[in-house]
Amino acid sequence: MIIKNLIFLAVFFVCTSQNILFSQNCNKKYKVVKIDSTEGNYLVHIKKAKKTFLLISSKEDVRIADKIGLGNKIEVGQRYRLKLLEYGVRFASIPPEMEQTLSIDGREVWKKGDDFDVFVSKNLAGLYYIRHPKD
């Protein structure tokens, strides 16, 4: 079991360090339903129709956004136009016998069987919304 987790982590880090992200090809408005956080990241739960998604956004980006005076912070209950990019590796490509979970800052945020996918968005810098030209 430990070997399987180490292999998964190795694949995950190689892919994320190579900036391998897969586009969700959406530029739609999503409603923010919950904002949570870990030590170094924000966990933004969004919804479109009946489908739920989890966005990971680095707290480090907030410090950068504060310095350059970037936009407004997102709020629960509001809708935002977001371009979603799949976070890290495609979970479907991981062999089924491996334990499939995603931990951020030591906290499990996704596991095989969850009814949502995990993404990042270029429209978020921490909790600051970067306005899309069509807004």
CNS distance restraints for C-alpha pairs under 8 A (distance, minus, plus):
assign (resid   1 and name CA) (resid   5 and name CA) 6.37 0.50 0.50
assign (resid   1 and name CA) (resid  98 and name CA) 7.95 0.50 0.50
assign (resid   1 and name CA) (resid  99 and name CA) 7.83 0.50 0.50
assign (resid   2 and name CA) (resid   6 and name CA) 6.17 0.50 0.50
assign (resid   3 and name CA) (resid   7 and name CA) 6.16 0.50 0.50
assign (resid   4 and name CA) (resid   8 and name CA) 6.19 0.50 0.50
assign (resid   4 and name CA) (resid  98 and name CA) 5.70 0.50 0.50
assign (resid   4 and name CA) (resid  99 and name CA) 7.04 0.50 0.50
assign (resid   5 and name CA) (resid   9 and name CA) 6.12 0.50 0.50
assign (resid   5 and name CA) (resid  98 and name CA) 7.28 0.50 0.50
assign (resid   5 and name CA) (resid  99 and name CA) 6.76 0.50 0.50
assign (resid   6 and name CA) (resid  10 and name CA) 6.06 0.50 0.50
assign (resid   7 and name CA) (resid  11 and name CA) 6.21 0.50 0.50
assign (resid   8 and name CA) (resid  12 and name CA) 6.04 0.50 0.50
assign (resid   8 and name CA) (resid  94 and name CA) 7.79 0.50 0.50
assign (resid   8 and name CA) (resid  98 and name CA) 7.64 0.50 0.50
assign (resid   8 and name CA) (resid 100 and name CA) 7.93 0.50 0.50
assign (resid   9 and name CA) (resid  13 and name CA) 6.02 0.50 0.50
assign (resid  10 and name CA) (resid  14 and name CA) 6.12 0.50 0.50
assign (resid  11 and name CA) (resid  15 and name CA) 6.16 0.50 0.50
assign (resid  11 and name CA) (resid  89 and name CA) 7.73 0.50 0.50
assign (resid  12 and name CA) (resid  16 and name CA) 6.13 0.50 0.50
assign (resid  12 and name CA) (resid  88 and name CA) 6.27 0.50 0.50
assign (resid  12 and name CA) (resid  89 and name CA) 5.94 0.50 0.50
assign (resid  13 and name CA) (resid  17 and name CA) 5.76 0.50 0.50
assign (resid  14 and name CA) (resid  18 and name CA) 6.15 0.50 0.50
assign (resid  15 and name CA) (resid  19 and name CA) 6.26 0.50 0.50
assign (resid  15 and name CA) (resid  20 and name CA) 5.29 0.50 0.50
assign (resid  15 and name CA) (resid  88 and name CA) 6.11 0.50 0.50
assign (resid  15 and name CA) (resid  89 and name CA) 6.18 0.50 0.50
assign (resid  16 and name CA) (resid  20 and name CA) 5.75 0.50 0.50
assign (resid  16 and name CA) (resid  21 and name CA) 7.57 0.50 0.50
assign (resid  16 and name CA) (resid  88 and name CA) 5.15 0.50 0.50
assign (resid  16 and name CA) (resid  89 and name CA) 7.40 0.50 0.50
assign (resid  19 and name CA) (resid  88 and name CA) 7.71 0.50 0.50
assign (resid  20 and name CA) (resid  88 and name CA) 6.37 0.50 0.50
assign (resid  20 and name CA) (resid  89 and name CA) 7.22 0.50 0.50
assign (resid  21 and name CA) (resid  85 and name CA) 6.00 0.50 0.50
assign (resid  21 and name CA) (resid  86 and name CA) 5.52 0.50 0.50
assign (resid  21 and name CA) (resid  87 and name CA) 6.07 0.50 0.50
assign (resid  21 and name CA) (resid  88 and name CA) 5.81 0.50 0.50
assign (resid  21 and name CA) (resid  89 and name CA) 7.24 0.50 0.50
assign (resid  22 and name CA) (resid  85 and name CA) 5.51 0.50 0.50
assign (resid  22 and name CA) (resid  86 and name CA) 4.91 0.50 0.50
assign (resid  22 and name CA) (resid  87 and name CA) 7.50 0.50 0.50
assign (resid  22 and name CA) (resid  90 and name CA) 7.86 0.50 0.50
assign (resid  23 and name CA) (resid  84 and name CA) 6.28 0.50 0.50
assign (resid  23 and name CA) (resid  85 and name CA) 4.37 0.50 0.50
assign (resid  23 and name CA) (resid  86 and name CA) 5.87 0.50 0.50
assign (resid  24 and name CA) (resid  83 and name CA) 7.54 0.50 0.50
assign (resid  24 and name CA) (resid  84 and name CA) 5.40 0.50 0.50
assign (resid  24 and name CA) (resid  85 and name CA) 5.55 0.50 0.50
assign (resid  24 and name CA) (resid  86 and name CA) 6.42 0.50 0.50
assign (resid  25 and name CA) (resid  83 and name CA) 7.04 0.50 0.50
assign (resid  25 and name CA) (resid  84 and name CA) 6.95 0.50 0.50
assign (resid  25 and name CA) (resid  85 and name CA) 7.86 0.50 0.50
assign (resid  26 and name CA) (resid  82 and name CA) 7.21 0.50 0.50
assign (resid  26 and name CA) (resid  83 and name CA) 5.49 0.50 0.50
assign (resid  26 and name CA) (resid  84 and name CA) 6.25 0.50 0.50
assign (resid  27 and name CA) (resid  81 and name CA) 6.04 0.50 0.50
assign (resid  27 and name CA) (resid  82 and name CA) 5.41 0.50 0.50
assign (resid  27 and name CA) (resid  83 and name CA) 4.85 0.50 0.50
assign (resid  27 and name CA) (resid  84 and name CA) 7.56 0.50 0.50
assign (resid  28 and name CA) (resid  80 and name CA) 7.82 0.50 0.50
assign (resid  28 and name CA) (resid  81 and name CA) 5.08 0.50 0.50
assign (resid  28 and name CA) (resid  82 and name CA) 5.97 0.50 0.50
assign (resid  28 and name CA) (resid  83 and name CA) 7.33 0.50 0.50
assign (resid  29 and name CA) (resid  48 and name CA) 7.30 0.50 0.50
assign (resid  29 and name CA) (resid  79 and name CA) 5.75 0.50 0.50
assign (resid  29 and name CA) (resid  80 and name CA) 4.87 0.50 0.50
assign (resid  29 and name CA) (resid  81 and name CA) 4.01 0.50 0.50
assign (resid  29 and name CA) (resid  82 and name CA) 6.23 0.50 0.50
assign (resid  30 and name CA) (resid  46 and name CA) 5.94 0.50 0.50
assign (resid  30 and name CA) (resid  47 and name CA) 5.46 0.50 0.50
assign (resid  30 and name CA) (resid  48 and name CA) 5.13 0.50 0.50
assign (resid  30 and name CA) (resid  79 and name CA) 5.19 0.50 0.50
assign (resid  30 and name CA) (resid  80 and name CA) 5.41 0.50 0.50
assign (resid  30 and name CA) (resid  81 and name CA) 6.30 0.50 0.50
assign (resid  30 and name CA) (resid  82 and name CA) 6.92 0.50 0.50
assign (resid  31 and name CA) (resid  46 and name CA) 5.36 0.50 0.50
assign (resid  31 and name CA) (resid  47 and name CA) 5.19 0.50 0.50
assign (resid  31 and name CA) (resid  48 and name CA) 6.52 0.50 0.50
assign (resid  31 and name CA) (resid  76 and name CA) 7.69 0.50 0.50
assign (resid  31 and name CA) (resid  77 and name CA) 6.13 0.50 0.50
assign (resid  31 and name CA) (resid  78 and name CA) 5.59 0.50 0.50
assign (resid  31 and name CA) (resid  79 and name CA) 4.22 0.50 0.50
assign (resid  31 and name CA) (resid  80 and name CA) 6.54 0.50 0.50
assign (resid  32 and name CA) (resid  44 and name CA) 7.01 0.50 0.50
assign (resid  32 and name CA) (resid  45 and name CA) 6.02 0.50 0.50
assign (resid  32 and name CA) (resid  46 and name CA) 4.45 0.50 0.50
assign (resid  32 and name CA) (resid  47 and name CA) 6.57 0.50 0.50
assign (resid  32 and name CA) (resid  74 and name CA) 7.90 0.50 0.50
assign (resid  32 and name CA) (resid  75 and name CA) 6.83 0.50 0.50
assign (resid  32 and name CA) (resid  76 and name CA) 4.92 0.50 0.50
assign (resid  32 and name CA) (resid  77 and name CA) 5.42 0.50 0.50
assign (resid  32 and name CA) (resid  78 and name CA) 5.84 0.50 0.50
assign (resid  32 and name CA) (resid  79 and name CA) 6.30 0.50 0.50
assign (resid  32 and name CA) (resid  80 and name CA) 7.81 0.50 0.50
assign (resid  33 and name CA) (resid  44 and name CA) 7.82 0.50 0.50
assign (resid  33 and name CA) (resid  45 and name CA) 5.62 0.50 0.50
assign (resid  33 and name CA) (resid  46 and name CA) 5.46 0.50 0.50
assign (resid  33 and name CA) (resid  47 and name CA) 6.81 0.50 0.50
assign (resid  33 and name CA) (resid  76 and name CA) 5.41 0.50 0.50
assign (resid  33 and name CA) (resid  77 and name CA) 5.82 0.50 0.50
assign (resid  34 and name CA) (resid  44 and name CA) 6.01 0.50 0.50
assign (resid  34 and name CA) (resid  45 and name CA) 5.03 0.50 0.50
assign (resid  34 and name CA) (resid  46 and name CA) 7.13 0.50 0.50
assign (resid  34 and name CA) (resid  76 and name CA) 5.91 0.50 0.50
assign (resid  35 and name CA) (resid  42 and name CA) 7.02 0.50 0.50
assign (resid  35 and name CA) (resid  43 and name CA) 5.83 0.50 0.50
assign (resid  35 and name CA) (resid  44 and name CA) 4.63 0.50 0.50
assign (resid  35 and name CA) (resid  45 and name CA) 6.21 0.50 0.50
assign (resid  35 and name CA) (resid  76 and name CA) 7.02 0.50 0.50
assign (resid  36 and name CA) (resid  42 and name CA) 5.92 0.50 0.50
assign (resid  36 and name CA) (resid  43 and name CA) 4.91 0.50 0.50
assign (resid  36 and name CA) (resid  44 and name CA) 6.31 0.50 0.50
assign (resid  37 and name CA) (resid  41 and name CA) 5.69 0.50 0.50
assign (resid  37 and name CA) (resid  42 and name CA) 4.25 0.50 0.50
assign (resid  37 and name CA) (resid  43 and name CA) 5.18 0.50 0.50
assign (resid  38 and name CA) (resid  42 and name CA) 6.34 0.50 0.50
assign (resid  38 and name CA) (resid  43 and name CA) 7.46 0.50 0.50
assign (resid  38 and name CA) (resid 104 and name CA) 7.19 0.50 0.50
assign (resid  38 and name CA) (resid 105 and name CA) 6.21 0.50 0.50
assign (resid  38 and name CA) (resid 107 and name CA) 7.29 0.50 0.50
assign (resid  39 and name CA) (resid 105 and name CA) 6.24 0.50 0.50
assign (resid  40 and name CA) (resid  58 and name CA) 6.17 0.50 0.50
assign (resid  40 and name CA) (resid  59 and name CA) 5.39 0.50 0.50
assign (resid  40 and name CA) (resid  60 and name CA) 7.22 0.50 0.50
assign (resid  40 and name CA) (resid 105 and name CA) 6.75 0.50 0.50
assign (resid  41 and name CA) (resid  56 and name CA) 6.51 0.50 0.50
assign (resid  41 and name CA) (resid  57 and name CA) 5.51 0.50 0.50
assign (resid  41 and name CA) (resid  58 and name CA) 4.32 0.50 0.50
assign (resid  41 and name CA) (resid  59 and name CA) 4.96 0.50 0.50
assign (resid  41 and name CA) (resid  60 and name CA) 7.90 0.50 0.50
assign (resid  41 and name CA) (resid 104 and name CA) 7.70 0.50 0.50
assign (resid  41 and name CA) (resid 105 and name CA) 7.80 0.50 0.50
assign (resid  41 and name CA) (resid 126 and name CA) 7.62 0.50 0.50
assign (resid  42 and name CA) (resid  55 and name CA) 7.90 0.50 0.50
assign (resid  42 and name CA) (resid  56 and name CA) 5.82 0.50 0.50
assign (resid  42 and name CA) (resid  57 and name CA) 5.05 0.50 0.50
assign (resid  42 and name CA) (resid  58 and name CA) 6.10 0.50 0.50
assign (resid  42 and name CA) (resid  59 and name CA) 6.39 0.50 0.50
assign (resid  42 and name CA) (resid 126 and name CA) 6.71 0.50 0.50
assign (resid  42 and name CA) (resid 127 and name CA) 7.36 0.50 0.50
assign (resid  43 and name CA) (resid  54 and name CA) 6.57 0.50 0.50
assign (resid  43 and name CA) (resid  55 and name CA) 5.78 0.50 0.50
assign (resid  43 and name CA) (resid  56 and name CA) 5.06 0.50 0.50
assign (resid  43 and name CA) (resid  57 and name CA) 6.63 0.50 0.50
assign (resid  44 and name CA) (resid  54 and name CA) 5.71 0.50 0.50
assign (resid  44 and name CA) (resid  55 and name CA) 4.92 0.50 0.50
assign (resid  44 and name CA) (resid  56 and name CA) 6.46 0.50 0.50
assign (resid  44 and name CA) (resid  57 and name CA) 7.61 0.50 0.50
assign (resid  45 and name CA) (resid  52 and name CA) 7.07 0.50 0.50
assign (resid  45 and name CA) (resid  53 and name CA) 5.85 0.50 0.50
assign (resid  45 and name CA) (resid  54 and name CA) 4.65 0.50 0.50
assign (resid  45 and name CA) (resid  55 and name CA) 6.27 0.50 0.50
assign (resid  46 and name CA) (resid  52 and name CA) 5.81 0.50 0.50
assign (resid  46 and name CA) (resid  53 and name CA) 5.28 0.50 0.50
assign (resid  46 and name CA) (resid  54 and name CA) 6.25 0.50 0.50
assign (resid  46 and name CA) (resid  55 and name CA) 7.40 0.50 0.50
assign (resid  47 and name CA) (resid  51 and name CA) 5.68 0.50 0.50
assign (resid  47 and name CA) (resid  52 and name CA) 4.45 0.50 0.50
assign (resid  47 and name CA) (resid  53 and name CA) 6.14 0.50 0.50
assign (resid  48 and name CA) (resid  52 and name CA) 6.59 0.50 0.50
assign (resid  51 and name CA) (resid 116 and name CA) 7.27 0.50 0.50
assign (resid  52 and name CA) (resid 115 and name CA) 7.46 0.50 0.50
assign (resid  52 and name CA) (resid 116 and name CA) 5.37 0.50 0.50
assign (resid  52 and name CA) (resid 117 and name CA) 7.56 0.50 0.50
assign (resid  53 and name CA) (resid 116 and name CA) 5.09 0.50 0.50
assign (resid  53 and name CA) (resid 117 and name CA) 5.28 0.50 0.50
assign (resid  53 and name CA) (resid 118 and name CA) 6.10 0.50 0.50
assign (resid  53 and name CA) (resid 119 and name CA) 7.23 0.50 0.50
assign (resid  54 and name CA) (resid 116 and name CA) 6.88 0.50 0.50
assign (resid  54 and name CA) (resid 117 and name CA) 6.23 0.50 0.50
assign (resid  54 and name CA) (resid 118 and name CA) 4.80 0.50 0.50
assign (resid  54 and name CA) (resid 119 and name CA) 6.05 0.50 0.50
assign (resid  55 and name CA) (resid 118 and name CA) 5.91 0.50 0.50
assign (resid  55 and name CA) (resid 119 and name CA) 4.79 0.50 0.50
assign (resid  55 and name CA) (resid 120 and name CA) 5.08 0.50 0.50
assign (resid  55 and name CA) (resid 121 and name CA) 7.07 0.50 0.50
assign (resid  56 and name CA) (resid  87 and name CA) 7.85 0.50 0.50
assign (resid  56 and name CA) (resid 118 and name CA) 7.32 0.50 0.50
assign (resid  56 and name CA) (resid 119 and name CA) 6.30 0.50 0.50
assign (resid  56 and name CA) (resid 120 and name CA) 5.29 0.50 0.50
assign (resid  57 and name CA) (resid  61 and name CA) 7.64 0.50 0.50
assign (resid  57 and name CA) (resid 120 and name CA) 6.43 0.50 0.50
assign (resid  57 and name CA) (resid 121 and name CA) 7.69 0.50 0.50
assign (resid  57 and name CA) (resid 124 and name CA) 6.80 0.50 0.50
assign (resid  57 and name CA) (resid 125 and name CA) 6.70 0.50 0.50
assign (resid  57 and name CA) (resid 126 and name CA) 5.11 0.50 0.50
assign (resid  57 and name CA) (resid 127 and name CA) 7.26 0.50 0.50
assign (resid  58 and name CA) (resid  62 and name CA) 7.40 0.50 0.50
assign (resid  58 and name CA) (resid 125 and name CA) 7.20 0.50 0.50
assign (resid  58 and name CA) (resid 126 and name CA) 5.23 0.50 0.50
assign (resid  59 and name CA) (resid  63 and name CA) 7.10 0.50 0.50
assign (resid  59 and name CA) (resid 125 and name CA) 7.98 0.50 0.50
assign (resid  59 and name CA) (resid 126 and name CA) 5.00 0.50 0.50
assign (resid  59 and name CA) (resid 127 and name CA) 7.91 0.50 0.50
assign (resid  60 and name CA) (resid  64 and name CA) 6.74 0.50 0.50
assign (resid  60 and name CA) (resid 126 and name CA) 6.91 0.50 0.50
assign (resid  61 and name CA) (resid  65 and name CA) 6.04 0.50 0.50
assign (resid  61 and name CA) (resid 125 and name CA) 4.85 0.50 0.50
assign (resid  61 and name CA) (resid 126 and name CA) 4.84 0.50 0.50
assign (resid  62 and name CA) (resid  66 and name CA) 5.97 0.50 0.50
assign (resid  62 and name CA) (resid 125 and name CA) 5.82 0.50 0.50
assign (resid  62 and name CA) (resid 126 and name CA) 4.46 0.50 0.50
assign (resid  62 and name CA) (resid 127 and name CA) 6.66 0.50 0.50
assign (resid  62 and name CA) (resid 128 and name CA) 6.95 0.50 0.50
assign (resid  63 and name CA) (resid  67 and name CA) 6.35 0.50 0.50
assign (resid  64 and name CA) (resid  68 and name CA) 6.47 0.50 0.50
assign (resid  64 and name CA) (resid 125 and name CA) 7.99 0.50 0.50
assign (resid  65 and name CA) (resid  69 and name CA) 5.77 0.50 0.50
assign (resid  65 and name CA) (resid  70 and name CA) 4.95 0.50 0.50
assign (resid  65 and name CA) (resid 125 and name CA) 6.43 0.50 0.50
assign (resid  65 and name CA) (resid 126 and name CA) 7.74 0.50 0.50
assign (resid  65 and name CA) (resid 128 and name CA) 7.07 0.50 0.50
assign (resid  66 and name CA) (resid  70 and name CA) 6.47 0.50 0.50
assign (resid  70 and name CA) (resid 128 and name CA) 6.85 0.50 0.50
assign (resid  70 and name CA) (resid 129 and name CA) 7.96 0.50 0.50
assign (resid  70 and name CA) (resid 130 and name CA) 7.37 0.50 0.50
assign (resid  71 and name CA) (resid 128 and name CA) 6.05 0.50 0.50
assign (resid  71 and name CA) (resid 129 and name CA) 6.03 0.50 0.50
assign (resid  71 and name CA) (resid 130 and name CA) 6.30 0.50 0.50
assign (resid  71 and name CA) (resid 131 and name CA) 7.63 0.50 0.50
assign (resid  72 and name CA) (resid 128 and name CA) 5.37 0.50 0.50
assign (resid  72 and name CA) (resid 129 and name CA) 5.85 0.50 0.50
assign (resid  73 and name CA) (resid 127 and name CA) 5.18 0.50 0.50
assign (resid  73 and name CA) (resid 128 and name CA) 4.18 0.50 0.50
assign (resid  73 and name CA) (resid 129 and name CA) 5.86 0.50 0.50
assign (resid  74 and name CA) (resid  78 and name CA) 7.43 0.50 0.50
assign (resid  74 and name CA) (resid 127 and name CA) 5.74 0.50 0.50
assign (resid  74 and name CA) (resid 128 and name CA) 6.01 0.50 0.50
assign (resid  74 and name CA) (resid 129 and name CA) 5.93 0.50 0.50
assign (resid  81 and name CA) (resid 123 and name CA) 7.99 0.50 0.50
assign (resid  81 and name CA) (resid 131 and name CA) 7.83 0.50 0.50
assign (resid  81 and name CA) (resid 132 and name CA) 6.62 0.50 0.50
assign (resid  81 and name CA) (resid 135 and name CA) 7.17 0.50 0.50
assign (resid  82 and name CA) (resid 121 and name CA) 6.54 0.50 0.50
assign (resid  82 and name CA) (resid 122 and name CA) 7.78 0.50 0.50
assign (resid  82 and name CA) (resid 123 and name CA) 5.87 0.50 0.50
assign (resid  82 and name CA) (resid 132 and name CA) 7.65 0.50 0.50
assign (resid  83 and name CA) (resid 121 and name CA) 5.66 0.50 0.50
assign (resid  83 and name CA) (resid 122 and name CA) 6.60 0.50 0.50
assign (resid  83 and name CA) (resid 123 and name CA) 6.65 0.50 0.50
assign (resid  84 and name CA) (resid 119 and name CA) 5.97 0.50 0.50
assign (resid  84 and name CA) (resid 120 and name CA) 5.91 0.50 0.50
assign (resid  84 and name CA) (resid 121 and name CA) 4.85 0.50 0.50
assign (resid  84 and name CA) (resid 122 and name CA) 7.50 0.50 0.50
assign (resid  85 and name CA) (resid 119 and name CA) 5.32 0.50 0.50
assign (resid  85 and name CA) (resid 120 and name CA) 5.26 0.50 0.50
assign (resid  85 and name CA) (resid 121 and name CA) 5.83 0.50 0.50
assign (resid  85 and name CA) (resid 122 and name CA) 7.99 0.50 0.50
assign (resid  86 and name CA) (resid  90 and name CA) 7.59 0.50 0.50
assign (resid  86 and name CA) (resid 117 and name CA) 7.88 0.50 0.50
assign (resid  86 and name CA) (resid 118 and name CA) 6.22 0.50 0.50
assign (resid  86 and name CA) (resid 119 and name CA) 4.32 0.50 0.50
assign (resid  86 and name CA) (resid 120 and name CA) 6.31 0.50 0.50
assign (resid  87 and name CA) (resid 118 and name CA) 5.71 0.50 0.50
assign (resid  87 and name CA) (resid 119 and name CA) 4.53 0.50 0.50
assign (resid  87 and name CA) (resid 120 and name CA) 5.76 0.50 0.50
assign (resid  89 and name CA) (resid  93 and name CA) 7.73 0.50 0.50
assign (resid  90 and name CA) (resid  94 and name CA) 7.39 0.50 0.50
assign (resid  91 and name CA) (resid 100 and name CA) 7.37 0.50 0.50
assign (resid  94 and name CA) (resid  98 and name CA) 7.09 0.50 0.50
assign (resid  94 and name CA) (resid 100 and name CA) 7.58 0.50 0.50
assign (resid  96 and name CA) (resid 100 and name CA) 7.88 0.50 0.50
assign (resid  99 and name CA) (resid 112 and name CA) 7.84 0.50 0.50
assign (resid 100 and name CA) (resid 111 and name CA) 5.79 0.50 0.50
assign (resid 100 and name CA) (resid 112 and name CA) 5.33 0.50 0.50
assign (resid 101 and name CA) (resid 108 and name CA) 6.93 0.50 0.50
assign (resid 101 and name CA) (resid 109 and name CA) 7.74 0.50 0.50
assign (resid 101 and name CA) (resid 110 and name CA) 5.53 0.50 0.50
assign (resid 101 and name CA) (resid 111 and name CA) 4.10 0.50 0.50
assign (resid 101 and name CA) (resid 112 and name CA) 6.20 0.50 0.50
assign (resid 102 and name CA) (resid 108 and name CA) 5.74 0.50 0.50
assign (resid 102 and name CA) (resid 109 and name CA) 5.85 0.50 0.50
assign (resid 102 and name CA) (resid 110 and name CA) 5.03 0.50 0.50
assign (resid 102 and name CA) (resid 111 and name CA) 6.26 0.50 0.50
assign (resid 103 and name CA) (resid 107 and name CA) 4.99 0.50 0.50
assign (resid 103 and name CA) (resid 108 and name CA) 4.06 0.50 0.50
assign (resid 103 and name CA) (resid 109 and name CA) 5.57 0.50 0.50
assign (resid 103 and name CA) (resid 110 and name CA) 7.06 0.50 0.50
assign (resid 104 and name CA) (resid 108 and name CA) 6.39 0.50 0.50
assign (resid 104 and name CA) (resid 109 and name CA) 6.65 0.50 0.50
assign (resid 110 and name CA) (resid 114 and name CA) 6.55 0.50 0.50
assign (resid 110 and name CA) (resid 118 and name CA) 7.60 0.50 0.50
assign (resid 122 and name CA) (resid 130 and name CA) 7.67 0.50 0.50
assign (resid 123 and name CA) (resid 129 and name CA) 5.74 0.50 0.50
assign (resid 123 and name CA) (resid 130 and name CA) 4.61 0.50 0.50
assign (resid 123 and name CA) (resid 131 and name CA) 6.68 0.50 0.50
assign (resid 123 and name CA) (resid 132 and name CA) 7.20 0.50 0.50
assign (resid 124 and name CA) (resid 128 and name CA) 5.54 0.50 0.50
assign (resid 124 and name CA) (resid 129 and name CA) 4.91 0.50 0.50
assign (resid 124 and name CA) (resid 130 and name CA) 5.79 0.50 0.50
assign (resid 125 and name CA) (resid 129 and name CA) 6.61 0.50 0.50
assign (resid 125 and name CA) (resid 130 and name CA) 7.21 0.50 0.50
assign (resid 131 and name CA) (resid 135 and name CA) 6.69 0.50 0.50
